[in-house]
Amino acid sequence: MPAPRTPANPNPNQQSAPAGASRLDGTDRRVLELLGRDGRASYAEIGLLVNLSATAVKRRVDRLRDRGVVRGFTVVLDPELLGWGTEAFVEVYCRERTSPEEILSALRQFPEVVAAWTVTGDADALVHLRAADTRHLESVIERIRKERGVQRSRSSVVLSQLIGG
């Protein structure tokens, strides 16, 4: 059943946007899309595609940065070309009373950790790892399992990426 029409939800088939997103107009969204595709695109190049001057694009990007919508610009590296071609997600199960800060402290020492999250469900954390090969991956997982507070882990090695990256 569709959501009822109210002033807060004029389109019953549309999900409500996050709070900050409602202040983004179509041009802001298009500028963000173009920056997301190529963070090195010049303001002039973006301006041509959104029908604005380079100065107007810069002002929009500055405003988006000030609001925290754009948190920074970065380089995207190819892990395989850097020798980190093996990828896995590891569910980490901790002993009772292991805080997120303790998990963070334990994981920060591993350069192979790409990202980590606390999660709902049986596991306490989900850890994204990159390693040179399966032997390296196994070594990292074993070192993580030896950390104080870690009880056990369950790993899934990535075979291929379908979306993202």
N, C-alpha and C positions, 0 to 999 in steps of 0.2 A: 504494500500500500504506500503511495507516495506521501511525503511529508506535507502537512497542511500549509497553505499559503498564509504567511504572516508578513508584516513589514520587514522583519529580520530575515525572512526566507522567501523572497518573492518568486523564486523559481523552485518548485518542489522537487525537481530532479537534480538539482545542483547541490553538492556538498558545500557546507560553509567553509570559508577560507580561514587559515590561521590569522590571528589578530593583526600582525604587521602586514600581511599580504593584501589586506583590503585597501591599503593606501597605495598600492602599486597600480599604475595605469597600464594600458596596453603597450605604450612605448617603453616604459620601464621594463616590462616583462620581455619585450623584444630585445632591448639592449642587453639584459641579463642572459638571454638565450644566446646571443651572438658572442658575448664575452665568455660564456661557458664553452662554446665551441672552439674559440680561439682567444685566449687571454692576452695575446700579443697584438690583436687587431688594434689599429689606431682609431682614435676618436673620429677622424675624418672618414675612415672606411666604414665604421659603424654608422656615422651620420648619413652617408650615402644610402644605406640600406633602410634607415628609419626616417629619412626625410628631415634631418636636423643638421645644423652646423656642428662642426667639431667642438666648438665652445659650448654649445647647448648639451651635447653628449657628455662632455667633461663635467659640466655642472650636475647633470643627472647622476653620473657615476659617483661624484663627490658626495652628493646628497644620500645616495644609497649606502656609501661607506659610512657616513656620519650616523646613519640610522642602524648600522650593523647588519644590513641585508647583505652587503658585500663585506666579508671579513678579511679578505686579502687576496693576493694573487700568488700563484705558485707554479712551479714547473712540474710536469707529470713525467716520471721516468718509466722506462720499460724494464721491469724487474728481470725478465728473462735475459735481456742483453747485458744486465749487470751481474748475471750469474746466480740469480735467485729464482729459478724456474719452477721450483716445487712449492705448492701452496696448500695450506690446510686450515681448517677451522677446528678448534679444540674447545670442548666443553670442559670447564674446570669445576670440580666439586670440592668444596672446602669443608674443613672441620667446623663444628659449631663455634659461633662467636668470632668468626674471621670477618673483619670489617672490609668494606670496599677499599679503604685506604691501605690496608695490609696487602690486599690483592694487587693494587696498583704498585705499591712499593716492590713487591716480588717480581712483577712483570716488567717493570721499567728497565731492569738490568739486561734484558735480552734484546739485542739489536734485531733479532728475527721477528719480533712482535710488531706487526703492522698497525694493529688496532685491537682494542679490547673493550668489552662492555659488561656491565652487570646486567643480568637478565632474569626474567620470571621463569618459573618451571623448576625442574629438579636441579639443574646446574646453577652454580653461583655466578659464573662468568663465561663469556664466549670470547675466545682469543683467535685472532686472525694471524697466522704465521706465514712467513716466506723463508725458504731454505734453498741451499744449492742443489740438494738431491734428497732422496728418501733416507739415506744414512744420516745426513745432517739433520733432517727433520726429526728423526727418531731420537737423536742425541738431545735436541732442544726440548722435546716433549719430556724426556726422562729427567732433564735438569729442572724443568718446571714442576714435575711431580715430586721432586725432592724438596721443594720450597716449604718452609714452615707454614702450616695452615692448609696446605693442599692435601686432600685425602686421596683423590683419584682424578682421572681424566678420561674423556672419550673423544676420539679424533675422527675427522672425515677429511680425506685428501681430495683436493679439487682435481677433477679429470679435465674439464674444459669450462670456460666461462661462456654463459649464454647471453647475459645482459650486463652492462656496466663497463667500467674500466676505461 
